[in-house]
């Protein structure tokens, strides 16, 4: 007899554990200029950054809540704590020095093990602060800088940070970009010098432990001319009964003929409002590759954007979104072709199950000066039951005749014939369906390093458990 | 000048794309159009100059447009076809517009159970005439009724044209829509089909040519409500000069529309550097047992095809002209009425 479960019954203990944060430092709930000044003081911001935060707060108060995406009525900023500093007063370069409860958190998530086995460097953020940052000596010897953004802001890289910080995603972009500008904290800064190829990935992992808190980390990556980097971002949180908020910001600058691969497995808990903004600017001959798996969050607004600013620049976006019970995940991408002979390829899959809502939303814009450009978009959606919902909202705006833009979208269900075939080979119906869904999401899995592909397939299997019966 | 908001996308997206809806100068001060009517000889058709629809019909252009027509008391022509009547000859409605005209007309087409009919509507204007013309066609199809609606627009590039359709279909009904859109300074098209009855279907074949400084703004919606309903939208167009076009196409599978199939395809040929093409094809789905597909290709002619045709001695201009005509011809040949086909050929200078 098939095991009958509901999503809430699933053992998510790998991610759903927590520690008391009684001795952590917090600002008051809500968002006021006093709180923003308090965060700024806490961070020892230079004057320009303090002014930037306050100007962003003004923008936040002026910009309306988006009226085109999932409802965020359940998110009350008056109840959100925008800054929580864990019980450690500084960032560490050795795991042994990290406080026990925080270290245990990352141990259980497998981060130190991953660092030893397959990463060139790791940054670990706990609530609002980076608690660990390290880069392998041989990578540092190549001139690669991988540090927390706040240290960089007070170092010899300060001018570089000021030149790039929130220039791609200005606070005027949307309400939650403005919020980020006001209360950002933590995050990483990466600089890869010209011609340097970082052969194994760097990873940042974000853990939000405090209930009712927001995480607003800022990731700034500059990959200089002819360089290569693979950056992996992971995130998780324990589930609480109150809303948590993630409004991070990622800004990627990809130099001439450089390549940056940015991989994310997002597995926030299902009380999370994930209102994240990611954007890349790609220069002549450069290439950005987004690999994205969205599994967690209660509500998501996530659309990594690529601005193809230099001739021959290229963007690839490969993603899978899995919306289960209680989730409304609005994900997709934006590509702006702003130079000649640029190209983009978008390949997405979305799965809706147990009342989950997934929306694929995209925009491909080919500007007047982007002659010779090409774009191909493929989005496929899978409906697992008839209480869920899946929408595709792809937009194309073409302003030059000399281009080639193609788009295809499909929506459907799991084929009964395929399930029958797999069952005839001895699989249970549940395993057969999970296997089909894993195969459907394989566009992302095959682009990830093996360890992460395995994690992604485990997440799919978790979500598919109890899908029949 | 007062504005009206029309052609709303069923679900909104980013405002900066400017695709969620369109605005146009509000319509006012209408007269009835100069329409010649060729009614098939059949006792099964009744024609009256008042609304006879017994239920509200929602349309593609939206409520604001309907309210304006209603407030302006736009004249209504209603054609009702009795049950089981198969009308072979088409009902032909030809509207002619003159310089300075501001005219609005509402047409109701009500086909009872098992009835079938073809309706051909065309819009023409005097040479160089600048006019504003507003149409609205409301359709109710009874069980297994079949309607072919052919609309040809041959106005001048100084005319504003609003063409709005709403259709409700009962079990097994079939609505075939053929539209050829050849000009108009600002042309706005809307179409909404409510596929309520089991096995009802909507099939739209649309060809457009947008040139000069003209604009074409479209909003087509197929709401799949009943089981095993089917929709298909095939849109082929050519943009040249500084022509601008926005196509919104929505296939909406409502919960309960088991076995429904929806297909949407747009093919846009871009000829000149000044053109602007916006396309937003939506698939909305609240039902598991459905199949929905969308495909779009936008750009210049395929390089291999171009090379082949040039190798046969054709000049580039000639190739583009030929390929543009081919898109219209592919839809034109489905019209099945020689006079209408000839009129299109004359308009295009064949």
Interface residues (C-beta under 8 A of the other chain):
Chain A: X67 X68 X361 X363 X368 X371 X381 X383 X384 X385 X386 X388 X389 X390 X391 X392 X393 X394 X395 X396 X397 X398 X399 X400 X401 X402 X403 X404 X405 X406 X407 X408 X409 X410 X411 X412 X413
Chain B: X11 X12 X13 X14 X15 X17 X19 X20 X239 X253 X255 X258 X268 X270 X271 X272 X273 X275 X276 X277 X278 X279 X280 X281 X282 X283 X284 X285 X286 X287 X288 X289 X290 X291 X292 X293 X294 X295 X296 X297 X298 X299 X300
